[in-house]
Amino acid sequence: MARDRELLAPMLRALVLAALVALGSIAPDWATAQLLSGRPITVIIPFMSGASADTFQRLVAKKVTENTGQIIVVESKPGAGGTVGAMAVKQAPPDGHTLLQGNSGTHAANASLYAALPYDPIRDFQPITLMWTFPHLLIVPADSPATSVSDLAALAKSRPGGLSFASQGNGSSGHLLGERFKMTTKAADMIHVPYRGAAPGMLDVATGRVDFFFVSYASALPFIQSGKVRPLAIASAKRLPVLPKLPTMGELGFKGFELDAWFGLFAPAGTPEDAITALHGAFARAVKDPEVVRHIEDQGTEAVTDTPEEFAAFIAAEVERWGAIVRALGIKPD
């Protein structure tokens, strides 16, 4: 019986892939570029589905499948600031078939944010490639009395009980930027409201339940277009090409807000080098595909790739940089 299943498995995979080819989902030359094996590769996203990181990852996954014939499954495992998803990959067999979409939270801020983090962002994972980076907009509800960053700072200091700010979760760049704004304005009563991703935070800012949010352009765009939120500035070293008239925080006199978020791909520690090489080639090629780049850049994000070695050096530096920010701001998980 087991022998029959072994014989049938390749035939079933071939039938599925042939059907996808017929539907136009996979390029006809898939058989010449198999990535690892006929088994699907699962990419775990440690946050809620539906956000821009989820959308981008599915677009990249589709392109990898088109190029190689390898089926890529994107699965969301949110919880504990990305820890749940990271642990699922840490504990997976190191064969290249379970990967993590890690980011500046899971692989930089968390190392200093959590006193007993159950994984080591450097020792427990093998970097594959950086995929994209993006800055954050400072947004307020459309009916907010603050029409500038200076207005918002004055409001924070004058309103009894302070203001509230949303974040994508503990240790996220939105959290750190909100705490930075709290420190800058010396508004001791400012309240951090962490969410499980950007989408629910956007809903509460749009309805006025939360006073401000440092969030990606991709997440804020529908609400900006519908007139439900107002962008005041961009927290980055340079202006955003899709919003060229929006000033940076630095241009407005608010220094120390240059903190772009980044996302990359990781495998469990111990994954064979040849698998890492194959995965890097396939995913880096997909991220740099003109169709993918165009879609990502239209969402205010930059498609970026590097080698596994470069990515490893980048992560080591980011652990130190984000750790210094967490310690300087005295941030604790809420």
C-alpha positions, 0 to 999 in steps of 0.5 A: 500500500505504501509502495503504491502511494509512493508511485502515485505521488509523482503522478499526482503532482504532475497532473496538478502542475499540468492543470496549472500550466493549462490554466496559465498559472505556471509557465510551461517550462516549469519542469526544467527549473524545479527548485527543491522537490515536488513537495510544497514549500510553506512560507510562514508569515508571523502576523495576520493575513491581509496586510501588505506583507501578506499580499507581497509575499503571495505575489512573490510566491506566485512568481517563484511557482511560475519560474520553477514549478515549485508550489509555494504555500503562504500561511499566517501564524500570528501571535506574541509579536511574531514569536509564534510564527518564528517558533514554528519555523525554528522547530520545523525540519531544516530541509528548506520546505518551511520558511519564515517571512521575518522582519525588523520586529522578529529579527531585530527589536524582539531580541531586546524587547522580550526578556526571555525570547524563545528563539535566537534571531541569529543562531536559530535561522539561516538568512536567505534574502532581504525582500523589501523595505518601507518607511512609515507615514504619520497619519491622524483621523480626518477630523483630527484638530491636528493638521501638522506634526507640530499641531499633533505635538502641541495637542499631545502636551495639552490634552488631559490624559494625553493621546493614544497611538496605534501600532502593528504590535509590540516591538514593531516599527510603528511602536518604536516610532510612537514611543519616539514621538512620546519622548520627543513631545514629553507627553508622559500620559500617551497611550500605546494601543498594540494591534495584531497587524496594521489593518485593525489599527487602521480601522480604529484610526479612521474612526477616531478611536485612536489619535495617530499611527505610524504605518506603511503607505500600502496599509494607509492608502485606501483610507487616504484615498477615501478621505478617512485619514490625513497623512502629516509626514513621513518617518524616513530619511527621504521623501516617498516617491508616491507622495513627493509633497509629503515632508519628512519628520526631519524636514519639520524639525523632528529628528530621530524618526528614520526607522524603515521596516524591512522584511526578509526570508529565513530557513531553520538553522541547519538547512543545507547550503545547496538548499539555501542557494537554490532558495535564494536564487528563486526568491531573489529572482522573483522579488526583482521581477519587473511585475513584482517590483512595479506592484511593490513600488506602487505601494510605497515600498522598495524591492531589495535583495542581497546575498545570504551572507550580506543579509546575515551581516545586515541582521547582526547590525540591525539587532544592535541598532533596534536594541539600542532604540528599545533600550533608549526608549525604555520600551516594554511589551504591553 
